[in-house]
Amino acid sequence: MNSDVNSSDLQRTFLYENHIVAEARIAPFGGYLMPIQYEGIIREHHSTREFATIFDTCHMGEFRIEGDDSVSDLERLVTSRVDSIEIGQCDTG
């Protein structure tokens, strides 16, 4: 990690601990500590092609929808139902 960056000033995504357990190489990116690489780009490419990989998008921003019609407005924008999702959670199905 860059010695000019104080890691305590950087945010961590919900998946940060999973990245640590998976022994990811972590570096600052956009105000977050993010995984940069795990086992090398070739191995990761093959894993993506042969199996599946997950890209942590938690650092990519947030938006706020407010008002009486916020649930129906949001359901027109996304492909899942949001009326049954608890605050702070996401749809896993």
JOBELFEN-V918073 format. One record per residue. N is the residue number from 0. RES is the residue in one letter. PSI is psi in radians with two decimals (NA if undefined). D_LAST is the distance of its C-alpha to the last C-alpha in whole Angstrom. Layout:
BEGIN
n & res & psi & d_last
N & RES & PSI & D_LAST
N & RES & PSI & D_LAST
END
This chain:
BEGIN
n & res & psi & d_last
0 & M & 2.53 & 35
1 & N & 2.21 & 38
2 & S & -0.24 & 40
3 & D & -0.17 & 41
4 & V & 2.24 & 37
5 & N & 1.97 & 37
6 & S & -0.40 & 34
7 & S & -0.30 & 34
8 & D & -0.15 & 34
9 & L & 2.57 & 30
10 & Q & 2.82 & 27
11 & R & 2.35 & 24
12 & T & 2.97 & 20
13 & F & -0.54 & 18
14 & L & 0.07 & 18
15 & Y & -0.86 & 22
16 & E & -0.61 & 22
17 & N & -0.69 & 20
18 & H & -0.70 & 22
19 & I & -0.83 & 25
20 & V & -0.64 & 24
21 & A & 0.07 & 24
22 & E & 0.70 & 27
23 & A & 2.60 & 26
24 & R & 2.12 & 29
25 & I & 2.45 & 29
26 & A & 2.76 & 30
27 & P & 2.41 & 31
28 & F & 2.06 & 29
29 & G & 0.58 & 29
30 & G & 0.06 & 29
31 & Y & 2.76 & 27
32 & L & 2.00 & 27
33 & M & 2.65 & 25
34 & P & 2.34 & 25
35 & I & -0.67 & 27
36 & Q & 2.66 & 27
37 & Y & -1.34 & 27
38 & E & 0.11 & 29
39 & G & 2.61 & 30
40 & I & -0.65 & 29
41 & I & -0.83 & 30
42 & R & -0.73 & 28
43 & E & -0.64 & 25
44 & H & -0.83 & 26
45 & H & -0.68 & 26
46 & S & -0.70 & 23
47 & T & -0.72 & 21
48 & R & -0.65 & 23
49 & E & -0.49 & 22
50 & F & -1.92 & 19
51 & A & 2.69 & 16
52 & T & 2.81 & 17
53 & I & 2.34 & 15
54 & F & 2.11 & 17
55 & D & 1.89 & 17
56 & T & 0.19 & 17
57 & C & -0.45 & 18
58 & H & -0.02 & 21
59 & M & 0.10 & 21
60 & G & 2.98 & 22
61 & E & 2.78 & 21
62 & F & 2.75 & 21
63 & R & 2.22 & 22
64 & I & 2.17 & 22
65 & E & 2.84 & 24
66 & G & 3.00 & 26
67 & D & -0.54 & 26
68 & D & 0.30 & 24
69 & S & -0.70 & 21
70 & V & -0.85 & 18
71 & S & -0.61 & 19
72 & D & -0.79 & 20
73 & L & -0.67 & 17
74 & E & -0.36 & 15
75 & R & -0.32 & 18
76 & L & -0.46 & 17
77 & V & 2.93 & 13
78 & T & 0.11 & 11
79 & S & 2.85 & 8
80 & R & 2.40 & 10
81 & V & -0.14 & 11
82 & D & -0.32 & 14
83 & S & 0.05 & 12
84 & I & 2.28 & 11
85 & E & 2.66 & 14
86 & I & 2.34 & 16
87 & G & 0.04 & 16
88 & Q & 3.09 & 12
89 & C & 2.90 & 9
90 & D & 2.19 & 6
91 & T & 0.08 & 4
92 & G & NA & 0
END
